């Protein structure tokens, strides 16, 4: 479908961050083919009125566990070890594939409603998140979570399932894949090396949790004499592109490794605070040149999948923690949620910015919402004032997947019915 977005304010990448211009957008074959003037011979099948609307690149959630949306508010206000081993893992073990599918679809609804058009998922029920992605219209990079040892049946089965899911869905226009070992404390050395070898073989990146809690870092130092990040480098995990989630408890040497090895760090401020794990040293990592992106983590630990909320937390907590009003800017947070996220997933030539030739993954925000008035600095407002409710229409791959807050591919009432039946 050929789509023209007429008369919107458009968020464009500039040398020092972002700039806003009133420009028509022209979309053909899932891509932005022109900005400003119509391509020769262009005939619009749909014209979207962009008056008083801001068009931004779809936001990119770089770390989540979308199937956990069914566990929202079931393990709150408990220590991290209890949260993981006593509350969450037992529920995961009892979860069926259909449960995971409906929970993933619910999470996709929440993400689309708040302007996220792509998410980076570590999941445990093969084909269910992929099925939800295929049906809903969103974009995702998916990895079957891997844990165990290279010798046990469970570990080998999980790696086999990861390969099976990739083989089944590879080539889908809105899906890419990662190899996703859970963490060094849930995978032995041989298994982590096997995961890295699979990533090399398939030319994929790794998605892994590193240095999330103080307990994890102390345990790994006791067992290996190294931090989780140094241990990951020692095992060769950074010889392929990697996205490391959390990286809260890191020292100067860890940050140097992350920067030197080109590891992207997905920071998850709400989850890290809620589980009492602390604050990642985001300003230090930015200064060192680490590619920082943003994740929500799963709804069991956040308890939301809203990147506007996450951007707001990010800029505020680091200013407060550093006692510096310039520690992290709104523009830097927005870049983390768009351009840097695309780079982390190896998709920077496809998504994350608005330019001719890029995929038409876009969110249209209603500028008449009170929280966005007056329009003194709309880039700042996206981090400091917006809450996601301003998102009115969303396109992914040039398709309208939400229009005027109504989904075009998801039966919202059916999803809510299934969630109530399965999780309450």
N, C-alpha and C positions, 0 to 999 in steps of 0.2 A: 504494500500500500504506500502510495506517495502522500506524505503529510507536510503541510505548511503550518508552522507556528507563527502567527501574524502579530507583529508589534509587541513582542515581549522585551523585557530587560534581561539580558543574557550575561551570565557570569563567565568571563573569558580569562584564560591564563595570561599573565603579564610578566614582564621581566622581574619585578619585585613582588610578585604575588598574584593578585587578581585585579581585574578591572571590569566595570559594568558598562554595557552598551546596549542601546535599543537596536535590535537587529532581527529581521525575519530569519527563521531557520527552515531549511528545505531538506526533507528526508526521503530517500529512495533506497529500496532494497536493504533496509535495516541500518543504513548509515546516513550521517549528515553529509549531504553532497554540496551544500553551499550555505553561506551565512551572509545575509544582506540582500543579495540580488539573486533572482531565480536562475537556475541553470537553463540553458537553451532547451526549449521544447518541454519544460517541466509542466505537468498537469497534475494538480492536487486532487487526490481522492477525498481527503479530509482537510479542512482548514480549522485549526484550533485558535481561538481568540486568546492572544497573549497579553491583552491590555491589563495593566495593573498586576501582571504576573512576573515572577522572577524564575528564569530557567537556570537550573544548576545541573552539573553532572550528577548522575545517580551516585549516592554514597556507597562505599565499599566497606563491609563489615569483615575485618580480616581475621577474626577468631571467634568461632561460636560452636556450640553443640546443639543444633537446632531441634533434634529429637527430644531434648530436655525441656522443651517448652511445656510439656505435660507435667513437669515437676515444679512448676512455679509456686513459690511460697510454701513448699512442703519441708524445707530444711533450713529454716531461717534462725539466726541468732544462736548458732552453735559454733564451737571451734572448728577450724579447717579439717583436722584429722577426723573428727566425728562426722562432719558434713560429708566428707568423701567416702570414708570406709564404712560408716554405720548407717548413714541416711541415703546417700545417692546410689552407691554401687548395688546394694540389695534391690532397690527399685529398678535399676537398669536390668538386673538379672531376670526380673519377672516381666519385663516389658515385651510385648509381642511385636512382630513386624508391622501389623496394622496399627497398633498403638503409635509406633514411631512415625508412620506415614501421616496420621492425622495430627500428631503433635508438630511434625515438621511443617505441615501446611498451615497450621495456626501461627507458627513462627514466621512463615513467609508473609502471611497477612499483616502481621505487626510490622515487619520490615518494610514492605511496600508502602504501607500507610504512613510511615515516617521517612520515606524518600530513599531507602536502601534498595539498590537494584542488583547488587552482587554480594554474596556472602561466601566466606571461606570456612568450610564445615569439617569438623572431625566427628564422625558418626560411627555407630556400631551395628546398624541393621542395613545390610547391603540392599540396594535397589530402592529402598523406601524414600530416602531423601532425594535420590535421583528422580524417582517417579513424581514426587511432589514438585520438584523443579520443572520437569518436563511439562506438567499439566498447568502450572500456575503462571508461567511466562517469565519468572525471575531468572537471573543468571547466578551460577555458583561454581566454586572450585571445591571438589569433594574428596575427602580422604577417609577410608575406613580406618578407625582407630586401631592401633596395633599394641598389644601388650603380651608379655610372656617371655619364653625363652626360645632359642633356636631349636631346642630338642623336644619341647612338649607339644602335644597334639593341638592344644588350644592356640599356641603361637603360630604354628605352621598353618592351621586352618584359617586364622585371621589374615595372614599374608596371602593365602590362596583366594580368600574372599575378596580382598582388595583388588587382586589381579582380575578376578571374574567380573567385578563391577566395572572396572575400567574398560575391559574388552567389550562388555555389553553396550555401554553408553558412549564409547569414544566416537568422536565425529559429530556428536550433537552440538548444534550451533551455540547453545548457551551453557554448556558444561565443559569444564576442564577438571583435571584431577591432580591430587598430590599423594605422596606416600606419607602416612601419618603415624609414626611411632609415638605412643602417648608421652612417655618421659623416661629419663634414665633410671628412675627408681622403680619403674614397672616393666622395664625391658632389660634383659641381660646384654652384655657387650656383643656377643655373637649375633643376637637378634637385631640389635641396632645396626650392626654392620650389614646384615642381610637386608634390612630395610633400605639402607643407603645404596646397596648394590642394585636393588630393584629400581630405585630412583634413577640411578645411572643408566640402567638398561632401558628404561622407558622414557628417559629424558624429561623427568618430572622433578618438581621441587619437594623438599621435606617440610612437613608441618609438625611441630613438636612443642611441648611445654618445657620451659627451662627456668629454673631459679624462681619459682613462684612463691615458695614459702621458706621461712628461715629453717624449719625442720628439714625440708628437702636438702638445702645447701649443707647443713651440718651432717646429715646422713651420708651424702655423697662424699664429702671431705673425709669422713671417718672410714668409708669403704674403699675409696679410690685415691685419696690424697689430693684430689682436685675438686674444683668447683664444677657444677653441672655443665657450665659453658666450656670450661677448659677440657672436661672429659669428653664432651661432644666433639670438640675439635680433634682431640687425641684419637677418637674412633673413626675420624674421617667423615663425620656427618656434614661438615661444612664444605666438603669438596663438590657438593651440588648446591644449587640455590636453596636457601632455607628461610622459613618463617618461624621465628621463635616467639611463642606466646608468653607474655608476662614479663620475665626478666626484671623482677622486682629487687631481689637481693643480689646485686652485682657490684663488683669492685672495679677499680681502674683497669686492671688487667683484663677482666671480663669484657669491659666496654671496648678496649683496644682489639680484642679478638673479634668481637662482633663487627666492628668497623672494618678491620683488615680483611675479614673473610666475606664481607658483603652480605651479612645476615640481616634480614629485615626483622624488626621487632614489633610485634603487635601488642601494644599496651592496652590494658583492660582496667581503667581506673575504678569503675563502680564495683566490679567483682573483687578486685584486690582490696578495696576498702571494706566491703561487706564481710569478707572472710577473714579480716584482720591481718592481712598479709603485708599491708603497708603501701608505699608509693614507689613506683619505679623512678629511677633518676633520669627522667625524660630530658631535662635541660642539658645534663652532662652528655647524654647520648646524642642529642642534636648537635652539640658543640663538636663531638668527635666524628660526626659525619655518618652516623648510623641512620639507615632508612627507617623512620618511625611511621607506623600505621596504627589504626585503632580497631579494637575488637570489643564486643560486648561480653564475650564468654556466653555460656548458656543461661537460660532463664532460671535455672535452679540456683544460680549464684549471683545473678545481677540485680534485680529480677526482671529486666526489660531488655528489649532488643532494639533500642532507639539510639541511633548515632548522634542525633542532636543533643540528647541528654548527655551522651558520653563526651562530646566535644565541650559542652559547658563545664562538666566536671574537670576535664583535662586542663583547661586554661586556668580554672580557679584554684584547684588544689596545688598546682605547681607554683603559682604565684604566692600562695599562702605558705607552702612548705619552704620555699626559697626566700621568703620575705622580700620578694622582688616583683614589682608590677610588670616587669618586662620578661619574666622567666619563659613563658610560652605565650605567643600571640594568637589572636583569633584566626589570623591568616595562616599561621603554621598549623593550627588544629584542623582547619578546613583542607589544607594541603594533605595532611595525614589521612583524612577521611576520603580523599579522592585520588589525587595524583600519586601519592606515596603508596596507597593501597593497591592501585593498579600495578605499580612497579613491583611490589612484593609478590604479586601473583603472576608476574611475567606478562601482563596484559596492557602495559603502558602505551602500546601502539594501537590499542583497540578501545579502551575505556578510561575513565578518570578525568577527562577534560573535554571541552566542547571545541571542536575544530572540524573543518572539512575533512572527510575521510574516516573520522572516528565513528564507532558504533553509536547509534542513537539510543543511549541509556541516559534518560533525562528525567528530572522531577520539576514540575511546575508548582511554584509556591504562590499563594494568594497574599499579595502585598497589602491588602486592605485589613488584615488582621490587626487588632489593637497593639499587640506586642511588637509589631514591626513598624509602628508609627512613632514619631516622625522618621522619615527615611534619611537620617543623618549619615549613617555608615552601615550599609546593608551587609557587607562582608563581616563586620563585627557582630551584627545582629544574628547571624547564623550560628554563632557560638554562644553569645551572651543572652539572646532574647528568644530565639526560636525554640519550639519544643516538639516539632514534627507535625502538629495539627494543622500547620499552614500548607502542608503538601496536599495538593488538590488532584493532580493528574500525573501519572507516571508512565513512561515509555521504556521498554527494554527491547533491544534489537529492532528498534523501529516499530514495535507493536504497542498499542495502548493497552496496558494491563490494569490500569486503574484510571477511571475518568470521573471527575467530580466526587471522589472518595468512594466510588462503587467499583468493585472488581469486575473485570470483563471475562475472566477465565475461572474464577473460584466461586463456588457456591457457598457463600459465607454462612448462611443458615444451617446448611448440612454440616459444615465443619464445626460450628459451635455445638450442634446437637451431638456429634460424635465425641467431642471433647468432654461434654457433660456426662455422657454415658460411660466413658472410659476412665476418667480421671477424678470424678467427684463422687 
